[in-house]
Every structure is written in C-alpha cells, then in structure tokens.
C-alpha cells in the first residue's frame, strides 16, 4: 500500500471517529447525560477532527485519481512515461 493510500485511510478513520463522536456528544446532551455546555465543547472539538479528516481524505483521493488519470492519458496518447518519483 502506498503512503498516499495509508494517509487516506487514516484520514477516513479520523473523519468517521470525529463526526461520529460529534453526533454522539449531541445525542448524549439530548438524553441529558452530559450538560449542554460540555456537549458543545466536545462536539466542536470532534467536529474539527472530522472536518480535517474529510479534507485530507478528499485531497489524497484527488491526488491518486489525478496520478492514475495522467498515466492513462499518457498511455492512450502514446507518450512515454517520464521517470519520476512516486506520488507522496
């Protein structure tokens, strides 16, 4: 597995845990298990984790799709692949 895919999987994990925790904090506040102020603080923190995971996952997906699309276009146009380093 390439480093890009590893970063992408970790980002999706952060996305799921962040947004899941955010909604769980809101649900716990709805059931009066934690106070509303604490729920807001926890939900904001976990929401930020989820949002960062979303953006990083989207960036890594875009990077891998771009690299694959470029390789396909080069092959279809008959161009030789330029020896470069693998995408991060």
C-alpha positions as CSV (number, residue, x, y, z in Angstrom):
1,X,0.0,0.0,0.0
2,X,1.4,3.4,-0.9
3,X,1.9,6.2,1.5
4,X,-0.8,8.2,-0.1
5,X,-3.3,5.4,0.5
6,X,-2.2,4.9,4.1
7,X,-2.7,8.6,4.7
8,X,-6.1,8.4,3.0
9,X,-7.2,5.5,5.1
10,X,-6.1,7.3,8.3
11,X,-7.9,10.4,7.3
12,X,-11.1,8.5,6.6
13,X,-10.7,6.9,10.1
14,X,-10.3,10.4,11.6
15,X,-13.4,11.5,9.7
16,X,-15.6,8.7,11.0
17,X,-14.4,9.0,14.5
18,X,-14.6,12.8,14.6
19,X,-18.1,13.1,13.1
20,X,-19.3,10.0,14.9
21,X,-18.1,11.4,18.2
22,X,-19.6,14.8,17.4
23,X,-23.0,13.3,16.8
24,X,-22.7,11.1,19.9
25,X,-21.9,14.1,22.1
26,X,-25.0,15.8,20.7
27,X,-27.1,12.7,21.3
28,X,-25.8,12.4,24.9
29,X,-26.8,16.0,25.5
30,X,-30.2,15.3,24.1
31,X,-30.7,12.4,26.6
32,X,-29.5,14.7,29.4
33,X,-26.5,12.5,30.1
34,X,-24.0,15.4,29.8
35,X,-24.5,19.1,30.1
36,X,-25.2,21.2,27.0
37,X,-22.0,23.3,27.5
38,X,-19.8,20.2,27.7
39,X,-21.6,18.8,24.7
40,X,-20.9,21.9,22.6
41,X,-17.2,21.9,23.6
42,X,-16.8,18.2,22.8
43,X,-18.9,18.4,19.6
44,X,-16.8,21.3,18.3
45,X,-13.5,19.6,19.0
46,X,-14.6,16.3,17.4
47,X,-16.2,18.1,14.6
48,X,-12.9,19.8,13.8
49,X,-11.2,16.4,13.8
50,X,-13.9,15.1,11.4
51,X,-13.6,18.1,9.1
52,X,-9.8,17.8,8.9
53,X,-10.2,14.1,8.1
54,X,-12.7,15.0,5.4
55,X,-10.4,17.5,3.7
56,X,-7.3,15.3,3.9
57,X,-9.2,12.2,2.6
58,X,-10.5,14.3,-0.3
59,X,-7.0,15.6,-1.1
60,X,-5.4,12.2,-1.1
61,X,-8.3,10.8,-3.2
62,X,-7.8,13.6,-5.7
63,X,-4.1,13.1,-5.8
64,X,-4.4,9.4,-6.5
65,X,-7.1,9.9,-9.1
66,X,-5.0,12.6,-10.8
67,X,-1.9,10.4,-11.0
68,X,-3.9,7.5,-12.4
69,X,-5.7,9.7,-15.0
70,X,-2.4,11.2,-16.1
71,X,-0.9,7.7,-16.6
72,X,-3.9,6.6,-18.6
73,X,-3.8,9.7,-20.8
74,X,-0.1,9.2,-21.4
75,X,-0.7,5.6,-22.4
76,X,-3.6,6.5,-24.7
77,X,-1.6,9.3,-26.4
78,X,1.4,7.0,-26.9
79,X,3.7,9.1,-24.7
80,X,6.5,7.5,-22.8
81,X,6.2,7.7,-19.1
82,X,8.6,10.1,-17.6
83,X,10.6,8.5,-14.8
84,X,9.6,10.4,-11.7
85,X,9.3,9.7,-8.1
86,X,6.2,8.1,-6.8
87,X,3.4,10.4,-5.6
88,X,3.6,11.0,-1.8
